[in-house]
Structure formats: structure tokens, C-alpha cells
Amino acid sequence: MKIIGINGSPRGERSATMRLIAAVLEGAEEKGAEVDVVNLIDLDIRFRNACSACFQEGRCAEEDDFPGLYQKIKAADGLVLGSPVYFDLVTGQMKLLIDRMADGIQCQALSGKYGCSVSTSGDHAEQTVVTYLNHVLQMLGATPVGGVGVATGKDQHALIRAEEDARELGKTLAEAIRTRRQYPEIEAFHQRFQKKFNAVITGAKPEWPGDYEHWVDQAWVW
Ligand SMILES: Cc1cc2nc3c(=O)[nH]c(=O)nc-3n(C[C@H](O)[C@H](O)[C@H](O)COP(=O)(O)O)c2cc1C
């Protein structure tokens, strides 16, 4: 069972968000997961120009570090997304990664995977970011199992307490993967989403052959 943590803080290893991601991964490791972590700030991930190559060819035209990371993400069983709050939302580094996975929505690239999200703020909006990141996981086809957010500026011990919660979250994530835990509401969301995109993909067949082939491979259209 492989779980990968992705840190969107530009402060990388020194970041408070990284402490939460590390705690989630520790908890998951205790439950037998093989873990890995990526600091987005260490990678060369560039802006794209909405060229649609991924929709058409099933791969990105940009030769930076994104295709390798996307492969790593697709090879994992679980994902831990983490971002500090920047202006009430995720950092640019995290948003750039999300936008580069554009074809992941149509292809439901994270289907069958489980995930969770963590966030730290100075004062507010950490829960907004956790909710947003879990929604992104869900839109990409994954099943989010929970999240931990903490405002670090209010209370110097808050981060330490949140690390405990994050460790428990990691255990939950690993157990959900091991037992293929069912979350009926999320499953219903995925079924609605798949139905919607079935119509989009079959309707867009000539323009998006890459995505269409993926749906045929998955036996989602025939
Ligand atoms: C550019 C920038 C924008 C920020 N915006 C917010 C914000 O909107 N709300 C908030 O509570 N904290 C905000 N903060 C504070 C960070 O969210 C907080 O310090 C966080 O714990 C940093 O996490 P890190 O150590 O993982 O980078 C901001 C910090 C920076 C540098």
C-alpha cells in the first residue's frame, strides 16, 4: 500500500503544513503503508496554456516535472494533500498542480484511490482549504476520508495537538485503503459525476480521443 504526501507550502521541509503531512504519513506507516513525500517547491512545474493536449493525446505536452509526478500520483493507493492558507485559499504551487491535472476530471484519474487533506493558517480559513482540497480529490475520482486544519497563530500548542489528530487521520486513511471502506455519499457523488462525464466524453469523442480511449479502457463507455 503506497501513500504519497504532497506539500504545497513554499517553505518546503521547514513548513508547518509539512509537520501535519509528516504526522499523517507516520500514522499510515504504523498501519503498514509505504510512504513518500513531495515538496512542490522542489519541482519544476510550469503554467500551461490550456492547449488541451492532455484531452486529445492523454498526456501533457510540457516536459517539466509534472508528468513524472502525475505518474507517481497515479501509482499510489492514497494521497495526502497539504497547503497553508494563502489569501483564504491554497498556495499558487498547489493550485498549479491541481490545474495541471485538468484531464484527471474527465478521466477520473484517481478513481479507486483514497485521500485526505491538511492545512495550516495563521488565523483563519484552514477548514476552507481542507474542504477545498478534499473536494478536488473527490472531483478527480478519489474518496477523501477526512482532514485536519489548524490555525497556528492563535495558540502555540495548537500545531502539536493537530499533529496528534493528523496521526490518527493517517491511520484512518491506511485502514480505509486496506479494507476498501465504502462511503455511500461519496460513492453517490462519483456515480453522478461519472454519469455527467459519460455524456461529455461520448459527445466530445472527435475532439478528445485521448480521454475517450481512457473511458473505453476502463469499460466506462462501450
Ligand atoms: C502570502 C501569504 C498569505 C497568507 N494568507 C493567509 C490567510 O489568508 N489567512 C491566514 O490565516 N493566514 C495566512 N497566511 C499565514 C499562513 O497560512 C500560515 O503562516 C501557515 O501556517 C504557513 O504554513 P507553512 O509553514 O506550511 O508555509 C499567509 C501567509 C503568506 C506568506
The ligand as a Tripos MOL2 file, in Angstrom:
@<TRIPOS>MOLECULE
LIG
   31    33     1     0     0
SMALL
NO_CHARGES

@<TRIPOS>ATOM
      1 C1          1.3290   35.0900    1.1050 C.3       1 LIG1
      2 C2          0.7080   34.6340    2.3950 C.ar      1 LIG1
      3 C3         -0.6720   34.6840    2.5370 C.ar      1 LIG1
      4 C4         -1.2800   34.2470    3.7190 C.ar      1 LIG1
      5 N1         -2.6470   34.3180    3.8250 N.ar      1 LIG1
      6 C5         -3.2390   33.9150    4.9830 C.ar      1 LIG1
      7 C6         -4.6670   33.9930    5.1120 C.ar      1 LIG1
      8 O1         -5.4030   34.3790    4.2290 O.2       1 LIG1
      9 N2         -5.2200   33.6070    6.3060 N.ar      1 LIG1
     10 C7         -4.4420   33.1590    7.3550 C.ar      1 LIG1
     11 O2         -4.9890   32.8430    8.4030 O.2       1 LIG1
     12 N3         -3.0850   33.0490    7.2330 N.ar      1 LIG1
     13 C8         -2.4670   33.4050    6.0750 C.ar      1 LIG1
     14 N4         -1.1010   33.3040    5.9440 N.ar      1 LIG1
     15 C9         -0.3290   32.6420    7.0150 C.3       1 LIG1
     16 C10        -0.0200   31.1630    6.6980 C.3       1 LIG1
     17 O3         -1.1790   30.4880    6.2560 O.3       1 LIG1
     18 C11         0.4910   30.4340    7.9570 C.3       1 LIG1
     19 O4          1.6300   31.0750    8.4730 O.3       1 LIG1
     20 C12         0.7870   28.9750    7.6440 C.3       1 LIG1
     21 O5          0.8470   28.2230    8.8430 O.3       1 LIG1
     22 C13         2.1150   28.8150    6.9120 C.3       1 LIG1
     23 O6          2.2740   27.4480    6.6590 O.3       1 LIG1
     24 P1          3.6440   26.8360    6.1580 P.3       1 LIG1
     25 O7          4.6540   26.9810    7.2840 O.co2     1 LIG1
     26 O8          3.2950   25.4140    5.8940 O.co2     1 LIG1
     27 O9          4.0550   27.5520    4.9310 O.co2     1 LIG1
     28 C14        -0.4820   33.7400    4.7850 C.ar      1 LIG1
     29 C15         0.9200   33.7040    4.6270 C.ar      1 LIG1
     30 C16         1.5070   34.1410    3.4460 C.ar      1 LIG1
     31 C17         3.0230   34.0740    3.2970 C.3       1 LIG1
@<TRIPOS>BOND
     1     1     2 1
     2     2     3 ar
     3     2    30 ar
     4     3     4 ar
     5     4     5 ar
     6     4    28 ar
     7     5     6 ar
     8     6     7 ar
     9     6    13 1
    10     7     8 2
    11     7     9 ar
    12     9    10 ar
    13    10    11 2
    14    10    12 ar
    15    12    13 ar
    16    13    14 ar
    17    14    15 1
    18    14    28 ar
    19    15    16 1
    20    16    17 1
    21    16    18 1
    22    18    19 1
    23    18    20 1
    24    20    21 1
    25    20    22 1
    26    22    23 1
    27    23    24 1
    28    24    25 2
    29    24    26 1
    30    24    27 1
    31    28    29 ar
    32    29    30 ar
    33    30    31 1
@<TRIPOS>SUBSTRUCTURE
     1 LIG1         1 GROUP 0 **** ****
